[in-house]
Amino acid sequence: MSVLKVTNLTKNFGGIKAVTDVNLNIEMGEIIGLIGPNGAGKTTLFNLLTGIYVPTSGQIEYNLNTKVKTKDLKPHKMVHYGVSRTFQNIRLFKDMSVLDNVLLGFHSLLFKRSISRKDSFDEAYELLKKFNLLNKKDELAKNLPYGDQRRLEIARALASKPMILLLDEPAAGMNPKETKELKDLIFWIRNEYHLTIILIEHDMSLVMNICERIFVFDYGNLVASGTPKEIQNNKRVITAYLGEE
Ligand code: ATP
């Protein structure tokens, strides 16, 4: 079942063509990788998908609990639709505790009264345990090491029980051990929450290991898509990364 359909999506910033005529169809439960050189338009696509930017042209359609169309996309509404994200530059409430950061992630469910305050505490503790952060629950978010901050941001994003989770460079700044743990965590998230994960990532070994399909961007264009194996052997992709001979 398709959960996200993007049709002829374009975003220009003045003369800069950040995203050009992109078409995507993403199925429920997939782990999707978006890759491409710096400035290829990946984060702009996330910002379009979450209503931060309004498209120059084209459509975005989510098929979640309800159908959500381009005109409905507003950053503050995404979590209510079932779409949650993390950011390239980590956005935590840095002067709040680790536990409070996760608890804030439950606000949409508390607002809808689909979870009680007590259950939100219990679930926050469970999440922190799973994310290896329980022993740091009272520390201020800003005092955590970088890898922990990235994991905390994912834990908070999960608290709202999204159907689609968008991760913008989750492995950035992580050491190899943390990246390996992140890989296991992403598989666990998908299996536990049965959600769709779309991630932007520069760590090719992580992308090739966890993604079922990969979309490759270059100068705003979607230049290739396929399984990790297909992408690794794709001439257009090799050119985008290494340049013409
Ligand atoms: P990276 O891997 O470095 O994060 P990216 O693939 O995410 O790169 P984007 O950040 O989406 O690329 O940028 C695509 C293009 O759009 C770049 O040329 C960038 O400078 C431009 N761009 C992005 N946001 C804006 C904006 N708000 N105003 C003007 N130009 C922008």
Residues whose N, C-alpha, C, O or C-beta is under 5 A from the ligand:
A	BS01	ATP	F13 A18 G36 P37 N38 G39 A40 G41 K42 T43 T44
